[in-house]
Amino acid sequence: LLIAQLNCAYHATYLDMMGYARLNRGKIVYETMPSCPKVRWAAFVGALRLDECCEFGEGDMGVPGGVQVFEPASANITT
């Protein structure tokens, strides 16, 4: 029983740690944004092409606003 309690306490602590790390990264981005020139930011957003639909599969057009990530075909086998 003690091991289960320790495991649950560790899991909760780990989730809190991950949340604080994400908040800290967001804070760093927020504080850094004023130093980025607007022209450079606009070029970055334009390069993301968020207004175009991203393709989920061959011929399967998805919704706009996504970022397509390629993975090996063996990562998620469907039969």
All heavy atoms as a GROMACS GRO file, in nm:
protein
  601
    1LEU      N    1   0.082  -0.120   0.000
    1LEU     CA    2   0.000   0.000   0.000
    1LEU      C    3   0.087   0.126   0.000
    1LEU      O    4   0.055   0.222  -0.069
    1LEU     CB    5  -0.095  -0.002   0.121
    1LEU     CG    6  -0.195   0.112   0.129
    1LEU    CD1    7  -0.289   0.109   0.010
    1LEU    CD2    8  -0.271   0.105   0.258
    2LEU      N    9   0.194   0.121   0.076
    2LEU     CA   10   0.284   0.237   0.083
    2LEU      C   11   0.347   0.265  -0.054
    2LEU      O   12   0.359   0.381  -0.094
    2LEU     CB   13   0.393   0.214   0.187
    2LEU     CG   14   0.497   0.324   0.200
    2LEU    CD1   15   0.431   0.454   0.244
    2LEU    CD2   16   0.605   0.284   0.298
    3ILE      N   17   0.383   0.160  -0.126
    3ILE     CA   18   0.443   0.178  -0.258
    3ILE      C   19   0.344   0.243  -0.353
    3ILE      O   20   0.379   0.332  -0.430
    3ILE     CB   21   0.494   0.044  -0.313
    3ILE    CG1   22   0.611  -0.004  -0.228
    3ILE    CG2   23   0.536   0.055  -0.458
    3ILE    CD1   24   0.660  -0.142  -0.260
    4ALA      N   25   0.217   0.204  -0.347
    4ALA     CA   26   0.115   0.263  -0.433
    4ALA      C   27   0.096   0.411  -0.400
    4ALA      O   28   0.080   0.494  -0.489
    4ALA     CB   29  -0.016   0.188  -0.418
    5GLN      N   30   0.098   0.445  -0.272
    5GLN     CA   31   0.084   0.586  -0.231
    5GLN      C   32   0.203   0.668  -0.279
    5GLN      O   33   0.187   0.780  -0.328
    5GLN     CB   34   0.071   0.596  -0.080
    5GLN     CG   35  -0.062   0.548  -0.027
    5GLN     CD   36  -0.067   0.550   0.124
    5GLN    OE1   37   0.035   0.534   0.191
    5GLN    NE2   38  -0.187   0.567   0.178
    6LEU      N   39   0.324   0.612  -0.265
    6LEU     CA   40   0.442   0.683  -0.312
    6LEU      C   41   0.438   0.701  -0.463
    6LEU      O   42   0.476   0.807  -0.515
    6LEU     CB   43   0.569   0.608  -0.271
    6LEU     CG   44   0.606   0.614  -0.124
    6LEU    CD1   45   0.723   0.522  -0.095
    6LEU    CD2   46   0.639   0.757  -0.083
    7ASN      N   47   0.392   0.600  -0.534
    7ASN     CA   48   0.382   0.608  -0.679
    7ASN      C   49   0.285   0.717  -0.720
    7ASN      O   50   0.313   0.796  -0.811
    7ASN     CB   51   0.340   0.473  -0.736
    7ASN     CG   52   0.349   0.471  -0.887
    7ASN    OD1   53   0.418   0.550  -0.947
    7ASN    ND2   54   0.276   0.379  -0.947
    8CYS      N   55   0.169   0.724  -0.656
    8CYS     CA   56   0.070   0.828  -0.688
    8CYS      C   57   0.124   0.967  -0.654
    8CYS      O   58   0.103   1.062  -0.729
    8CYS     CB   59  -0.060   0.801  -0.614
    8CYS     SG   60  -0.151   0.661  -0.680
    9ALA      N   61   0.192   0.979  -0.541
    9ALA     CA   62   0.248   1.108  -0.502
    9ALA      C   63   0.355   1.152  -0.602
    9ALA      O   64   0.362   1.269  -0.641
    9ALA     CB   65   0.307   1.101  -0.362
   10TYR      N   66   0.439   1.058  -0.646
   10TYR     CA   67   0.542   1.090  -0.745
   10TYR      C   68   0.479   1.132  -0.876
   10TYR      O   69   0.523   1.228  -0.939
   10TYR     CB   70   0.634   0.971  -0.767
   10TYR     CG   71   0.737   0.996  -0.874
   10TYR    CD1   72   0.849   1.073  -0.848
   10TYR    CD2   73   0.720   0.946  -1.002
   10TYR    CE1   74   0.944   1.099  -0.946
   10TYR    CE2   75   0.812   0.972  -1.102
   10TYR     CZ   76   0.924   1.048  -1.072
   10TYR     OH   77   1.015   1.074  -1.170
   11HIS      N   78   0.373   1.061  -0.918
   11HIS     CA   79   0.306   1.094  -1.044
   11HIS      C   80   0.247   1.235  -1.039
   11HIS      O   81   0.261   1.313  -1.133
   11HIS     CB   82   0.197   0.992  -1.073
   11HIS     CG   83   0.127   1.013  -1.203
   11HIS    ND1   84   0.189   0.996  -1.324
   11HIS    CD2   85   0.000   1.053  -1.231
   11HIS    CE1   86   0.104   1.023  -1.422
   11HIS    NE2   87  -0.012   1.059  -1.367
   12ALA      N   88   0.182   1.269  -0.928
   12ALA     CA   89   0.124   1.403  -0.914
   12ALA      C   90   0.234   1.510  -0.914
   12ALA      O   91   0.218   1.615  -0.977
   12ALA     CB   92   0.043   1.412  -0.785
   13THR      N   93   0.344   1.483  -0.846
   13THR     CA   94   0.456   1.577  -0.843
   13THR      C   95   0.516   1.595  -0.982
   13THR      O   96   0.549   1.707  -1.023
   13THR     CB   97   0.565   1.529  -0.745
   13THR    OG1   98   0.506   1.511  -0.617
   13THR    CG2   99   0.680   1.626  -0.737
   14TYR      N  100   0.527   1.485  -1.057
   14TYR     CA  101   0.581   1.491  -1.193
   14TYR      C  102   0.492   1.576  -1.282
   14TYR      O  103   0.540   1.658  -1.359
   14TYR     CB  104   0.596   1.350  -1.249
   14TYR     CG  105   0.641   1.346  -1.392
   14TYR    CD1  106   0.773   1.372  -1.425
   14TYR    CD2  107   0.552   1.320  -1.495
   14TYR    CE1  108   0.816   1.369  -1.557
   14TYR    CE2  109   0.592   1.317  -1.627
   14TYR     CZ  110   0.724   1.342  -1.657
   14TYR     OH  111   0.765   1.341  -1.788
   15LEU      N  112   0.359   1.556  -1.273
   15LEU     CA  113   0.267   1.636  -1.355
   15LEU      C  114   0.275   1.783  -1.320
   15LEU      O  115   0.272   1.869  -1.408
   15LEU     CB  116   0.124   1.584  -1.338
   15LEU     CG  117   0.096   1.445  -1.397
   15LEU    CD1  118  -0.046   1.403  -1.367
   15LEU    CD2  119   0.123   1.442  -1.546
   16ASP      N  120   0.286   1.815  -1.191
   16ASP     CA  121   0.303   1.955  -1.150
   16ASP      C  122   0.432   2.012  -1.206
   16ASP      O  123   0.435   2.126  -1.254
   16ASP     CB  124   0.304   1.966  -0.997
   16ASP     CG  125   0.167   1.950  -0.936
   16ASP    OD1  126   0.067   1.961  -1.011
   16ASP    OD2  127   0.159   1.926  -0.815
   17MET      N  128   0.539   1.933  -1.202
   17MET     CA  129   0.669   1.979  -1.253
   17MET      C  130   0.660   2.009  -1.402
   17MET      O  131   0.712   2.110  -1.449
   17MET     CB  132   0.774   1.871  -1.227
   17MET     CG  133   0.912   1.906  -1.273
   17MET     SD  134   1.031   1.773  -1.246
   17MET     CE  135   0.969   1.648  -1.357
   18MET      N  136   0.593   1.922  -1.477
   18MET     CA  137   0.578   1.945  -1.621
   18MET      C  138   0.494   2.070  -1.648
   18MET      O  139   0.524   2.148  -1.739
   18MET     CB  140   0.512   1.823  -1.687
   18MET     CG  141   0.598   1.699  -1.683
   18MET     SD  142   0.753   1.717  -1.769
   18MET     CE  143   0.697   1.731  -1.935
   19GLY      N  144   0.390   2.091  -1.570
   19GLY     CA  145   0.307   2.210  -1.587
   19GLY      C  146   0.384   2.338  -1.560
   19GLY      O  147   0.373   2.436  -1.635
   20TYR      N  148   0.464   2.338  -1.453
   20TYR     CA  149   0.544   2.456  -1.422
   20TYR      C  150   0.649   2.482  -1.529
   20TYR      O  151   0.680   2.597  -1.562
   20TYR     CB  152   0.611   2.442  -1.285
   20TYR     CG  153   0.515   2.453  -1.170
   20TYR    CD1  154   0.516   2.360  -1.067
   20TYR    CD2  155   0.421   2.555  -1.164
   20TYR    CE1  156   0.427   2.370  -0.962
   20TYR    CE2  157   0.331   2.565  -1.060
   20TYR     CZ  158   0.336   2.472  -0.959
   20TYR     OH  159   0.247   2.481  -0.855
   21ALA      N  160   0.706   2.375  -1.586
   21ALA     CA  161   0.805   2.393  -1.693
   21ALA      C  162   0.739   2.456  -1.815
   21ALA      O  163   0.798   2.545  -1.878
   21ALA     CB  164   0.867   2.258  -1.728
   22ARG      N  165   0.618   2.412  -1.849
   22ARG     CA  166   0.548   2.471  -1.964
   22ARG      C  167   0.514   2.617  -1.938
   22ARG      O  168   0.526   2.702  -2.027
   22ARG     CB  169   0.421   2.392  -1.994
   22ARG     CG  170   0.450   2.258  -2.056
   22ARG     CD  171   0.324   2.184  -2.091
   22ARG     NE  172   0.356   2.057  -2.152
   22ARG     CZ  173   0.284   1.949  -2.141
   22ARG    NH1  174   0.172   1.952  -2.072
   22ARG    NH2  175   0.320   1.838  -2.200
   23LEU      N  176   0.469   2.647  -1.816
   23LEU     CA  177   0.439   2.787  -1.783
   23LEU      C  178   0.566   2.872  -1.793
   23LEU      O  179   0.560   2.986  -1.841
   23LEU     CB  180   0.380   2.796  -1.642
   23LEU     CG  181   0.237   2.752  -1.628
   23LEU    CD1  182   0.196   2.749  -1.481
   23LEU    CD2  183   0.144   2.844  -1.706
   24ASN      N  184   0.678   2.820  -1.747
   24ASN     CA  185   0.802   2.896  -1.752
   24ASN      C  186   0.845   2.920  -1.896
   24ASN      O  187   0.891   3.030  -1.930
   24ASN     CB  188   0.911   2.821  -1.674
   24ASN     CG  189   1.031   2.909  -1.649
   24ASN    OD1  190   1.019   3.030  -1.634
   24ASN    ND2  191   1.148   2.848  -1.645
   25ARG      N  192   0.831   2.819  -1.984
   25ARG     CA  193   0.865   2.839  -2.125
   25ARG      C  194   0.774   2.943  -2.188
   25ARG      O  195   0.818   3.026  -2.268
   25ARG     CB  196   0.856   2.706  -2.201
   25ARG     CG  197   0.973   2.616  -2.176
   25ARG     CD  198   0.976   2.502  -2.275
   25ARG     NE  199   0.864   2.412  -2.260
   25ARG     CZ  200   0.865   2.300  -2.189
   25ARG    NH1  201   0.972   2.264  -2.125
   25ARG    NH2  202   0.758   2.224  -2.184
   26GLY      N  203   0.646   2.940  -2.154
   26GLY     CA  204   0.553   3.040  -2.205
   26GLY      C  205   0.590   3.179  -2.160
   26GLY      O  206   0.581   3.276  -2.236
   27LYS      N  207   0.634   3.191  -2.036
   27LYS     CA  208   0.676   3.321  -1.982
   27LYS      C  209   0.798   3.373  -2.058
   27LYS      O  210   0.807   3.491  -2.090
   27LYS     CB  211   0.708   3.306  -1.834
   27LYS     CG  212   0.757   3.432  -1.767
   27LYS     CD  213   0.790   3.404  -1.622
   27LYS     CE  214   0.875   3.514  -1.566
   27LYS     NZ  215   0.935   3.479  -1.438
   28ILE      N  216   0.892   3.283  -2.089
   28ILE     CA  217   1.012   3.323  -2.163
   28ILE      C  218   0.974   3.373  -2.302
   28ILE      O  219   1.024   3.476  -2.349
   28ILE     CB  220   1.112   3.206  -2.170
   28ILE    CG1  221   1.169   3.178  -2.032
   28ILE    CG2  222   1.224   3.236  -2.270
   28ILE    CD1  223   1.249   3.050  -2.023
   29VAL      N  224   0.883   3.302  -2.369
   29VAL     CA  225   0.838   3.344  -2.503
   29VAL      C  226   0.769   3.479  -2.494
   29VAL      O  227   0.793   3.569  -2.575
   29VAL     CB  228   0.746   3.237  -2.565
   29VAL    CG1  229   0.681   3.289  -2.692
   29VAL    CG2  230   0.824   3.110  -2.595
   30TYR      N  231   0.682   3.495  -2.394
   30TYR     CA  232   0.608   3.620  -2.377
   30TYR      C  233   0.703   3.737  -2.353
   30TYR      O  234   0.684   3.846  -2.408
   30TYR     CB  235   0.511   3.605  -2.259
   30TYR     CG  236   0.440   3.733  -2.223
   30TYR    CD1  237   0.334   3.778  -2.301
   30TYR    CD2  238   0.477   3.808  -2.113
   30TYR    CE1  239   0.268   3.896  -2.269
   30TYR    CE2  240   0.412   3.924  -2.080
   30TYR     CZ  241   0.308   3.968  -2.159
   30TYR     OH  242   0.243   4.084  -2.128
   31GLU      N  243   0.807   3.717  -2.274
   31GLU     CA  244   0.901   3.824  -2.244
   31GLU      C  245   0.994   3.854  -2.362
   31GLU      O  246   1.046   3.965  -2.374
   31GLU     CB  247   0.985   3.789  -2.121
   31GLU     CG  248   0.903   3.788  -1.993
   31GLU     CD  249   0.981   3.734  -1.874
   31GLU    OE1  250   1.092   3.679  -1.895
   31GLU    OE2  251   0.932   3.747  -1.761
   32THR      N  252   1.014   3.756  -2.450
   32THR     CA  253   1.104   3.773  -2.563
   32THR      C  254   1.035   3.837  -2.683
   32THR      O  255   1.100   3.900  -2.767
   32THR     CB  256   1.164   3.637  -2.604
   32THR    OG1  257   1.222   3.577  -2.488
   32THR    CG2  258   1.271   3.652  -2.709
   33MET      N  259   0.904   3.823  -2.695
   33MET     CA  260   0.831   3.871  -2.811
   33MET      C  261   0.852   4.019  -2.844
   33MET      O  262   0.865   4.053  -2.962
   33MET     CB  263   0.680   3.843  -2.796
   33MET     CG  264   0.644   3.698  -2.821
   33MET     SD  265   0.688   3.640  -2.983
   33MET     CE  266   0.586   3.742  -3.085
   34PRO      N  267   0.857   4.110  -2.747
   34PRO     CA  268   0.878   4.251  -2.784
   34PRO      C  269   1.012   4.277  -2.855
   34PRO      O  270   1.024   4.375  -2.927
   34PRO     CB  271   0.873   4.326  -2.651
   34PRO     CG  272   0.794   4.238  -2.561
   34PRO     CD  273   0.825   4.098  -2.604
   35SER      N  274   1.110   4.190  -2.837
   35SER     CA  275   1.239   4.213  -2.902
   35SER      C  276   1.242   4.162  -3.046
   35SER      O  277   1.338   4.188  -3.118
   35SER     CB  278   1.351   4.146  -2.822
   35SER     OG  279   1.336   4.005  -2.825
   36CYS      N  280   1.139   4.091  -3.088
   36CYS     CA  281   1.134   4.039  -3.225
   36CYS      C  282   1.070   4.144  -3.316
   36CYS      O  283   0.959   4.190  -3.292
   36CYS     CB  284   1.051   3.911  -3.228
   36CYS     SG  285   1.037   3.838  -3.391
   37PRO      N  286   1.138   4.184  -3.424
   37PRO     CA  287   1.081   4.283  -3.515
   37PRO      C  288   0.953   4.230  -3.580
   37PRO      O  289   0.940   4.111  -3.609
   37PRO     CB  290   1.189   4.303  -3.620
   37PRO     CG  291   1.315   4.251  -3.560
   37PRO     CD  292   1.274   4.146  -3.464
   38LYS      N  293   0.857   4.319  -3.601
   38LYS     CA  294   0.728   4.279  -3.658
   38LYS      C  295   0.742   4.219  -3.797
   38LYS      O  296   0.671   4.127  -3.833
   38LYS     CB  297   0.632   4.396  -3.660
   38LYS     CG  298   0.589   4.438  -3.522
   38LYS     CD  299   0.483   4.544  -3.526
   38LYS     CE  300   0.453   4.584  -3.383
   38LYS     NZ  301   0.318   4.628  -3.363
   39VAL      N  302   0.835   4.270  -3.875
   39VAL     CA  303   0.857   4.217  -4.011
   39VAL      C  304   0.905   4.072  -4.003
   39VAL      O  305   0.858   3.985  -4.077
   39VAL     CB  306   0.957   4.305  -4.088
   39VAL    CG1  307   0.993   4.244  -4.221
   39VAL    CG2  308   0.903   4.445  -4.105
   40ARG      N  309   0.997   4.046  -3.911
   40ARG     CA  310   1.049   3.909  -3.897
   40ARG      C  311   0.940   3.815  -3.848
   40ARG      O  312   0.931   3.701  -3.891
   40ARG     CB  313   1.167   3.911  -3.800
   40ARG     CG  314   1.238   3.779  -3.792
   40ARG     CD  315   1.365   3.791  -3.713
   40ARG     NE  316   1.435   3.666  -3.714
   40ARG     CZ  317   1.550   3.646  -3.655
   40ARG    NH1  318   1.610   3.745  -3.594
   40ARG    NH2  319   1.608   3.529  -3.659
   41TRP      N  320   0.857   3.860  -3.753
   41TRP     CA  321   0.748   3.777  -3.702
   41TRP      C  322   0.647   3.748  -3.813
   41TRP      O  323   0.600   3.634  -3.827
   41TRP     CB  324   0.680   3.846  -3.584
   41TRP     CG  325   0.565   3.766  -3.531
   41TRP    CD1  326   0.433   3.794  -3.545
   41TRP    CD2  327   0.571   3.644  -3.458
   41TRP    NE1  328   0.356   3.698  -3.485
   41TRP    CE2  329   0.439   3.605  -3.430
   41TRP    CE3  330   0.676   3.565  -3.413
   41TRP    CZ2  331   0.410   3.488  -3.359
   41TRP    CZ3  332   0.646   3.449  -3.342
   41TRP    CH2  333   0.514   3.413  -3.316
   42ALA      N  334   0.616   3.849  -3.893
   42ALA     CA  335   0.522   3.830  -4.004
   42ALA      C  336   0.578   3.730  -4.106
   42ALA      O  337   0.504   3.646  -4.158
   42ALA     CB  338   0.491   3.963  -4.071
   43ALA      N  339   0.708   3.736  -4.131
   43ALA     CA  340   0.770   3.640  -4.223
   43ALA      C  341   0.764   3.498  -4.166
   43ALA      O  342   0.739   3.402  -4.238
   43ALA     CB  343   0.915   3.680  -4.250
   44PHE      N  344   0.785   3.485  -4.035
   44PHE     CA  345   0.778   3.354  -3.971
   44PHE      C  346   0.637   3.296  -3.980
   44PHE      O  347   0.620   3.179  -4.017
   44PHE     CB  348   0.822   3.365  -3.825
   44PHE     CG  349   0.796   3.242  -3.744
   44PHE    CD1  350   0.872   3.128  -3.764
   44PHE    CD2  351   0.696   3.240  -3.649
   44PHE    CE1  352   0.848   3.013  -3.690
   44PHE    CE2  353   0.671   3.126  -3.574
   44PHE     CZ  354   0.748   3.013  -3.596
   45VAL      N  355   0.538   3.376  -3.948
   45VAL     CA  356   0.398   3.329  -3.954
   45VAL      C  357   0.360   3.295  -4.097
   45VAL      O  358   0.292   3.195  -4.122
   45VAL     CB  359   0.303   3.435  -3.893
   45VAL    CG1  360   0.159   3.397  -3.915
   45VAL    CG2  361   0.331   3.450  -3.744
   46GLY      N  362   0.407   3.374  -4.193
   46GLY     CA  363   0.379   3.344  -4.333
   46GLY      C  364   0.443   3.214  -4.378
   46GLY      O  365   0.386   3.140  -4.458
   47ALA      N  366   0.563   3.185  -4.326
   47ALA     CA  367   0.632   3.061  -4.363
   47ALA      C  368   0.562   2.939  -4.308
   47ALA      O  369   0.576   2.828  -4.361
   47ALA     CB  370   0.776   3.066  -4.314
   48LEU      N  371   0.484   2.954  -4.200
   48LEU     CA  372   0.411   2.841  -4.144
   48LEU      C  373   0.294   2.798  -4.232
   48LEU      O  374   0.248   2.685  -4.223
   48LEU     CB  375   0.358   2.875  -4.004
   48LEU     CG  376   0.461   2.889  -3.894
   48LEU    CD1  377   0.394   2.932  -3.765
   48LEU    CD2  378   0.538   2.760  -3.874
   49ARG      N  379   0.247   2.888  -4.317
   49ARG     CA  380   0.135   2.862  -4.409
   49ARG      C  381   0.013   2.806  -4.334
   49ARG      O  382  -0.043   2.703  -4.370
   49ARG     CB  383   0.178   2.768  -4.520
   49ARG     CG  384   0.290   2.822  -4.605
   49ARG     CD  385   0.321   2.736  -4.722
   49ARG     NE  386   0.318   2.594  -4.691
   49ARG     CZ  387   0.412   2.506  -4.724
   49ARG    NH1  388   0.514   2.546  -4.792
   49ARG    NH2  389   0.402   2.381  -4.692
   50LEU      N  390  -0.025   2.875  -4.228
   50LEU     CA  391  -0.138   2.830  -4.146
   50LEU      C  392  -0.272   2.849  -4.214
   50LEU      O  393  -0.372   2.794  -4.168
   50LEU     CB  394  -0.136   2.903  -4.011
   50LEU     CG  395  -0.016   2.870  -3.922
   50LEU    CD1  396  -0.018   2.958  -3.798
   50LEU    CD2  397  -0.014   2.724  -3.885
   51ASP      N  398  -0.277   2.925  -4.322
   51ASP     CA  399  -0.403   2.945  -4.392
   51ASP      C  400  -0.431   2.834  -4.492
   51ASP      O  401  -0.541   2.824  -4.546
   51ASP     CB  402  -0.404   3.081  -4.462
   51ASP     CG  403  -0.285   3.100  -4.555
   51ASP    OD1  404  -0.185   3.028  -4.538
   51ASP    OD2  405  -0.294   3.186  -4.643
   52GLU      N  406  -0.334   2.746  -4.517
   52GLU     CA  407  -0.352   2.635  -4.611
   52GLU      C  408  -0.390   2.508  -4.535
   52GLU      O  409  -0.351   2.489  -4.420
   52GLU     CB  410  -0.222   2.609  -4.688
   52GLU     CG  411  -0.178   2.725  -4.773
   52GLU     CD  412  -0.045   2.697  -4.840
   52GLU    OE1  413   0.000   2.580  -4.838
   52GLU    OE2  414   0.014   2.792  -4.893
   53CYS      N  415  -0.467   2.422  -4.601
   53CYS     CA  416  -0.503   2.294  -4.541
   53CYS      C  417  -0.382   2.201  -4.543
   53CYS      O  418  -0.308   2.198  -4.640
   53CYS     CB  419  -0.618   2.228  -4.616
   53CYS     SG  420  -0.772   2.321  -4.607
   54CYS      N  421  -0.363   2.128  -4.434
   54CYS     CA  422  -0.254   2.030  -4.433
   54CYS      C  423  -0.312   1.893  -4.468
   54CYS      O  424  -0.425   1.861  -4.433
   54CYS     CB  425  -0.182   2.028  -4.299
   54CYS     SG  426  -0.283   1.982  -4.159
   55GLU      N  427  -0.232   1.814  -4.538
   55GLU     CA  428  -0.279   1.686  -4.590
   55GLU      C  429  -0.254   1.576  -4.486
   55GLU      O  430  -0.141   1.554  -4.444
   55GLU     CB  431  -0.206   1.655  -4.720
   55GLU     CG  432  -0.262   1.540  -4.796
   55GLU     CD  433  -0.196   1.526  -4.933
   55GLU    OE1  434  -0.110   1.608  -4.968
   55GLU    OE2  435  -0.233   1.432  -5.004
   56PHE      N  436  -0.362   1.508  -4.443
   56PHE     CA  437  -0.347   1.399  -4.346
   56PHE      C  438  -0.291   1.275  -4.413
   56PHE      O  439  -0.200   1.212  -4.364
   56PHE     CB  440  -0.481   1.366  -4.281
   56PHE     CG  441  -0.529   1.472  -4.188
   56PHE    CD1  442  -0.658   1.520  -4.197
   56PHE    CD2  443  -0.447   1.524  -4.091
   56PHE    CE1  444  -0.703   1.617  -4.111
   56PHE    CE2  445  -0.491   1.622  -4.004
   56PHE     CZ  446  -0.620   1.667  -4.015
   57GLY      N  447  -0.348   1.240  -4.524
   57GLY     CA  448  -0.302   1.126  -4.602
   57GLY      C  449  -0.305   1.166  -4.749
   57GLY      O  450  -0.342   1.278  -4.784
   58GLU      N  451  -0.271   1.075  -4.835
   58GLU     CA  452  -0.270   1.106  -4.978
   58GLU      C  453  -0.412   1.137  -5.024
   58GLU      O  454  -0.501   1.052  -5.019
   58GLU     CB  455  -0.212   0.989  -5.057
   58GLU     CG  456  -0.188   1.023  -5.202
   58GLU     CD  457  -0.114   0.912  -5.274
   58GLU    OE1  458  -0.050   0.830  -5.206
   58GLU    OE2  459  -0.123   0.909  -5.398
   59GLY      N  460  -0.436   1.262  -5.063
   59GLY     CA  461  -0.567   1.304  -5.109
   59GLY      C  462  -0.665   1.338  -4.998
   59GLY      O  463  -0.778   1.378  -5.024
   60ASP      N  464  -0.626   1.324  -4.872
   60ASP     CA  465  -0.714   1.352  -4.758
   60ASP      C  466  -0.676   1.487  -4.700
   60ASP      O  467  -0.586   1.498  -4.618
   60ASP     CB  468  -0.699   1.241  -4.653
   60ASP     CG  469  -0.792   1.261  -4.535
   60ASP    OD1  470  -0.886   1.341  -4.545
   60ASP    OD2  471  -0.769   1.195  -4.432
   61MET      N  472  -0.745   1.592  -4.747
   61MET     CA  473  -0.712   1.728  -4.702
   61MET      C  474  -0.774   1.754  -4.566
   61MET      O  475  -0.891   1.728  -4.543
   61MET     CB  476  -0.761   1.831  -4.803
   61MET     CG  477  -0.693   1.818  -4.938
   61MET     SD  478  -0.513   1.822  -4.928
   61MET     CE  479  -0.486   1.991  -4.890
   62GLY      N  480  -0.695   1.806  -4.477
   62GLY     CA  481  -0.741   1.835  -4.342
   62GLY      C  482  -0.786   1.979  -4.328
   62GLY      O  483  -0.815   2.048  -4.426
   63VAL      N  484  -0.790   2.024  -4.206
   63VAL     CA  485  -0.834   2.160  -4.176
   63VAL      C  486  -0.716   2.257  -4.186
   63VAL      O  487  -0.601   2.218  -4.166
   63VAL     CB  488  -0.897   2.167  -4.036
   63VAL    CG1  489  -1.021   2.082  -4.030
   63VAL    CG2  490  -0.800   2.122  -3.930
   64PRO      N  491  -0.742   2.385  -4.213
   64PRO     CA  492  -0.632   2.483  -4.213
   64PRO      C  493  -0.587   2.513  -4.070
   64PRO      O  494  -0.661   2.492  -3.974
   64PRO     CB  495  -0.694   2.605  -4.280
   64PRO     CG  496  -0.840   2.590  -4.262
   64PRO     CD  497  -0.868   2.443  -4.256
   65GLY      N  498  -0.467   2.563  -4.057
   65GLY     CA  499  -0.416   2.603  -3.926
   65GLY      C  500  -0.334   2.496  -3.858
   65GLY      O  501  -0.298   2.510  -3.743
   66GLY      N  502  -0.303   2.388  -3.928
   66GLY     CA  503  -0.225   2.280  -3.868
   66GLY      C  504  -0.082   2.282  -3.917
   66GLY      O  505  -0.047   2.347  -4.015
   67VAL      N  506   0.002   2.210  -3.847
   67VAL     CA  507   0.142   2.194  -3.887
   67VAL      C  508   0.161   2.045  -3.915
   67VAL      O  509   0.141   1.962  -3.826
   67VAL     CB  510   0.239   2.242  -3.778
   67VAL    CG1  511   0.383   2.216  -3.817
   67VAL    CG2  512   0.218   2.388  -3.749
   68GLN      N  513   0.198   2.011  -4.037
   68GLN     CA  514   0.212   1.872  -4.076
   68GLN      C  515   0.344   1.816  -4.026
   68GLN      O  516   0.449   1.877  -4.041
   68GLN     CB  517   0.203   1.859  -4.227
   68GLN     CG  518   0.194   1.717  -4.276
   68GLN     CD  519   0.171   1.710  -4.426
   68GLN    OE1  520   0.192   1.808  -4.497
   68GLN    NE2  521   0.126   1.597  -4.474
   69VAL      N  522   0.337   1.699  -3.964
   69VAL     CA  523   0.456   1.631  -3.913
   69VAL      C  524   0.461   1.494  -3.978
   69VAL      O  525   0.364   1.418  -3.973
   69VAL     CB  526   0.451   1.616  -3.759
   69VAL    CG1  527   0.571   1.540  -3.709
   69VAL    CG2  528   0.442   1.751  -3.694
   70PHE      N  529   0.572   1.463  -4.041
   70PHE     CA  530   0.588   1.333  -4.106
   70PHE      C  531   0.647   1.233  -4.007
   70PHE      O  532   0.730   1.267  -3.924
   70PHE     CB  533   0.681   1.345  -4.228
   70PHE     CG  534   0.623   1.431  -4.337
   70PHE    CD1  535   0.663   1.562  -4.353
   70PHE    CD2  536   0.526   1.380  -4.422
   70PHE    CE1  537   0.609   1.642  -4.452
   70PHE    CE2  538   0.472   1.459  -4.522
   70PHE     CZ  539   0.513   1.590  -4.538
   71GLU      N  540   0.600   1.108  -4.016
   71GLU     CA  541   0.652   1.003  -3.931
   71GLU      C  542   0.670   0.878  -4.016
   71GLU      O  543   0.607   0.864  -4.121
   71GLU     CB  544   0.558   0.975  -3.815
   71GLU     CG  545   0.422   0.927  -3.857
   71GLU     CD  546   0.328   0.909  -3.738
   71GLU    OE1  547   0.353   0.963  -3.632
   71GLU    OE2  548   0.228   0.838  -3.756
   72PRO      N  549   0.754   0.786  -3.972
   72PRO     CA  550   0.773   0.664  -4.050
   72PRO      C  551   0.644   0.583  -4.055
   72PRO      O  552   0.565   0.582  -3.961
   72PRO     CB  553   0.882   0.588  -3.975
   72PRO     CG  554   0.915   0.666  -3.855
   72PRO     CD  555   0.838   0.793  -3.856
   73ALA      N  556   0.621   0.514  -4.167
   73ALA     CA  557   0.500   0.436  -4.183
   73ALA      C  558   0.491   0.324  -4.081
   73ALA      O  559   0.382   0.281  -4.043
   73ALA     CB  560   0.494   0.378  -4.324
   74SER      N  561   0.604   0.278  -4.029
   74SER     CA  562   0.603   0.170  -3.932
   74SER      C  563   0.566   0.217  -3.791
   74SER      O  564   0.548   0.136  -3.701
   74SER     CB  565   0.740   0.103  -3.928
   74SER     OG  566   0.838   0.197  -3.889
   75ALA      N  567   0.554   0.349  -3.769
   75ALA     CA  568   0.522   0.400  -3.636
   75ALA      C  569   0.378   0.367  -3.594
   75ALA      O  570   0.353   0.332  -3.480
   75ALA     CB  571   0.544   0.550  -3.630
   76ASN      N  572   0.284   0.375  -3.687
   76ASN     CA  573   0.143   0.344  -3.659
   76ASN      C  574   0.090   0.255  -3.771
   76ASN      O  575   0.039   0.303  -3.871
   76ASN     CB  576   0.060   0.473  -3.651
   76ASN     CG  577   0.101   0.559  -3.534
   76ASN    OD1  578   0.100   0.513  -3.422
   76ASN    ND2  579   0.138   0.682  -3.562
   77ILE      N  580   0.103   0.127  -3.750
   77ILE     CA  581   0.062   0.030  -3.852
   77ILE      C  582  -0.089   0.012  -3.850
   77ILE      O  583  -0.148  -0.006  -3.744
   77ILE     CB  584   0.133  -0.104  -3.828
   77ILE    CG1  585   0.283  -0.086  -3.832
   77ILE    CG2  586   0.087  -0.208  -3.930
   77ILE    CD1  587   0.361  -0.209  -3.792
   78THR      N  588  -0.150   0.026  -3.966
   78THR     CA  589  -0.293   0.000  -3.979
   78THR      C  590  -0.312  -0.113  -4.079
   78THR      O  591  -0.252  -0.112  -4.188
   78THR     CB  592  -0.368   0.125  -4.029
   78THR    OG1  593  -0.311   0.166  -4.152
   78THR    CG2  594  -0.359   0.237  -3.928
   79THR      N  595  -0.392  -0.209  -4.041
   79THR     CA  596  -0.416  -0.322  -4.132
   79THR      C  597  -0.562  -0.341  -4.157
   79THR      O  598  -0.645  -0.296  -4.085
   79THR     CB  599  -0.359  -0.455  -4.074
   79THR    OG1  600  -0.418  -0.478  -3.948
   79THR    CG2  601  -0.209  -0.446  -4.061
   0.00000   0.00000   0.00000
